[in-house]
Amino acid sequence: MYSTKFDSQATEALYRQNPDDELGQSLDGLSWYGLYRALEAGGGSIVIEDTYGFVGRADFETSEALEEAWCGIGMDAALDALDHAGIAYMEVVGL
């Protein structure tokens, strides 16, 4: 039986491995994202630990789809960091 923190036993096993890349820190009250390339899921997986400590995963059929999703998460994380620092997005892009 897996911990109720995880959405499945497979997610728990993946979470316990070192990711290829990661964003965020769940210890700081922010979500954490782990990138796992070229797994049994085809292109790979992104594991997400939310601010409440629950862990889920999204699987991608191709590496292109995985990288596109990862880039989107990176942009969201950057905007969240700017928001937490008190800098308005419109100031950054010059609007």
Secondary structure, DSSP 8 states (H G I E B T S, - for coil): ---TTBSSHHHHHHHTS--SEEE--GGGTS-EEEEEES-TTSSEEEEEE-TTS-EEEEEESSHHHHHHHHHHHHHHHHHHHHHHTT--HHHHHT-
